[in-house]
Amino acid sequence: MAGASRSFGPVRAVDRIDLTVGDGEFFTLLGPSGCGKTTLLRMIAGFCDLDSGEIRFGEKRIDRLPAHVRDIGMVFQNYAVFPNLSVADNVAYGLRARKTPAGELAKRVEEALALVRLAEYGKRKPHQLSGGQLQRVAIARALVIRPQVLLFDEPLSNLDARLRVSMRAEIRELQKSLGITAIYVTHDQEEAMSVSDRIALMNAGRLEQVGAPADIYRHPASRFAAEFMGTTNLVEARALGREGGLLSLRPEALRLSEEAPEAWPRLAGNVVDLEMLGPITRLGVRLGDGTILNVAILDAPERRLNQADKVTLAYDPARLTVLR
Amino acid sequence: MLAIPHQQRLPIAIAALGLLFLALFLLYPLFNVFGASFLDSEGGALTLGNYAKMLGRPFYRQAIINTLGIGIAATLITTLISVPFAFALARLPVVGRAAILALASLPLILPSFVSAYALVLLFGRSGVVTQWLQSMGLGFGSIYGAGGIVVVYVLTLYPYVLLPTVAAFKAVDVSMEEAAQNLGSSPLRTVRTVILPIVLPAILAGALLVFIETLENFGVPFVLAEDMPIFAVEAFKLFIGETSPNPSSAGVLGVLLILMTAAVLVVQRHFLASRRFATNARRTPPLLNVGRGVQAASSLYCWAIVILALVPFFAIVVLSFMEFRGPVLHGHFSLDNFAPLLGRASRPFFNTLIFATAAAACATLVGVPIGYVVARQRNGMATLLDVVATLPFAVAGTVLAIGFIVSFNSGPLMLTGGPLILVLAYTVRKVPFTVRSASAIVHQIDGSLEEASISLGRPPLQTFLRIVVPLMLGGILSGAVLTWVTVASELSATIVLYSGPWSTLTVVMFQSLESGGAGVATAAASILILVSIVPIALLYRLVRRYGLD
């Protein structure tokens, strides 16, 4: 994809995006709502025109092709399972459009349903299925046509929290075992990190940072990237007694002095906020100059901490990121 | 980039065809009516003289006053009656609520001029009840004139206010009420300050519909107005009576009528667009706890209105099985009234069925694709299509028909004298309705279903036919049946356009009204009532059985 742009009125929804997605890669477009990630996905699918720029599959330019000949599988946020067709007919829909012979069609539908663990559900109507099952039908329907690319538009956002976690693992596993290229849109940073080979972080129509999940998390290129990828402390270097501008320091890079290696720099402050969340404890610590740092430490039974206690913190200098 | 984007091609093709159809069979005839009003009687020179001439005559000024006065009175009374009715149905433990709701929607499909005619048969100068009362030495005021017209309008048009208002009362989420009461508001104050403002847009929308219906109605004033000038009737009389080549006088009345209804529609659009409070009740408000007295009074009130509105139709069915000699009723049971209509002169009966079927099919074919585009597209083209497709609503049947005659009586599209002109006029008149109902259904169909189908390899047109149409089927069917029913009892355009063998049941009624053959008229009315109710009942069963809703 090169120079892809699209404006809606005065708003540049997608602004000169250049991207290359590798064969068999699980690639995620991540960003807050309105950042242009869905528009970008719909450009690839053919539901949104480019004002300028181009999209290619390998050597073949596709951005001028009508959506129905692009050979793309798409999984929608609200499933978009045809309510008037049975589960099997939903899955067979794309094959029928391609005039697949009846024998092969039946076999492929069966395989696809087995793949998403719905082998017994072919004859059912969509209204008899749960949300998670509907989304699996949608995935089977998109996979069965063996598309060049599989697009996911926030596929898990209508599911409840527990199901979301198990479905995303399932999607990831399926994609890897079939070796299919996937482009996935989400606004959920944790979801993006758990499924992706690479993430493109988007903001206001532009690419903020592209990279492997751990890279973006550990080395955010901008204030936006640092804040959007999990919680962080944005502090002026002066507050830590250092040179330079704005720094990002993740809460888990801070520890209590007595639990930290000798070499880490120390900071003194008061506990102003204390939240026990089970596996971890969150602290808000006010430093001498008024800066408040968020600290996340693993639970330890012998530790005694109270509101307003004086504490000394230590931080891992290797985990400081200079943002400007 | 000049190329039209792929996903825009189908909507643009539909819009272009729709606009072409409407331009030819709506805008062109209307343009000719406008033209006629600005040309002198020979059709030669441009002039404003026709307007000066018509508006200079006290008779036509009086027609404007009468039409507006009757319209306003009928609208006010309808609203005053229907709002408490709606509140009772929505919130009070009225006895037989489901039955009341079903019976209350019947006047929407029954022809209003039949109700007017029944009133004449019962209470008119030689009416059944009048004579009976006279025989006992009792008399009462005349039902002819403004009073009778208003009564018929109120009794036949009240569902337009009632039904949306009931829905609106039910759509006020309980939490609104609870919040108001929690903040210390008394129940009556809550109704006044919270509930009525939320419901008001629905009431106003219904009231404006009633008003427009009264402006355009031809049959009711034709039966009841006698010498009182009413717009739609005078336009018809002028057109029929005009001998000069250019129907300038009828054109002037037509234009004025269109301007009046269009003004109401514009007011409605601008006023209501900014005042819509959809609250999407998650919990429908519960019935109020009231004493037996209030329950009895509210039940009586609701049943009285529903029954009063249906009595005329019931009476006419009964009367159609009695023996008439001319206009005079004899109290014997007889099937003679039906004999000509179903026997040797059955042409109008079959014409009615055929025209209604053809028009329902055409209006569906034209309206459903337009409704789809109007619902799915957000651009200038869709807005234009929406406005043009709503326009027939502002055009009285009489006026459209005059436009048809002026436009299609010569040249390549010579339609006058045949049946096609009737079917086309019906189609145009019903298009706003099919467009509205189709776009309402499309709004409920998730757009990503179509995108899913397209990305799976079905081009847009196939997607429309394979996914959208099947999902719309129940709604399309209901819309078509309702169109069928209302076309079967159409009078105002028919009466201008029919010719020779192409008369319909409404024309038979109309003619026997003029010639005093009450027997045939009652039989025609009975058949019309039957023809209106039976398809609706069948549809209801069909929709229930196959779960098409």
Interface residues (C-beta under 8 A of the other chain):
Chain A: A45 G46 F47 D49 L65 P66 A67 H68 V69 R70 D71 I72 G73 M74 F76 Q77 N78 A80 V81 F82 P83 N84 Y93 G94 A97 R98 A138 R141 A142 I145
Chain B: P5 H6 Q7 D446 S448 L449 E451 A452 S453 I454 S455 L456 G457 R458 P459 P460 Q462 T463 I467 P470 L471
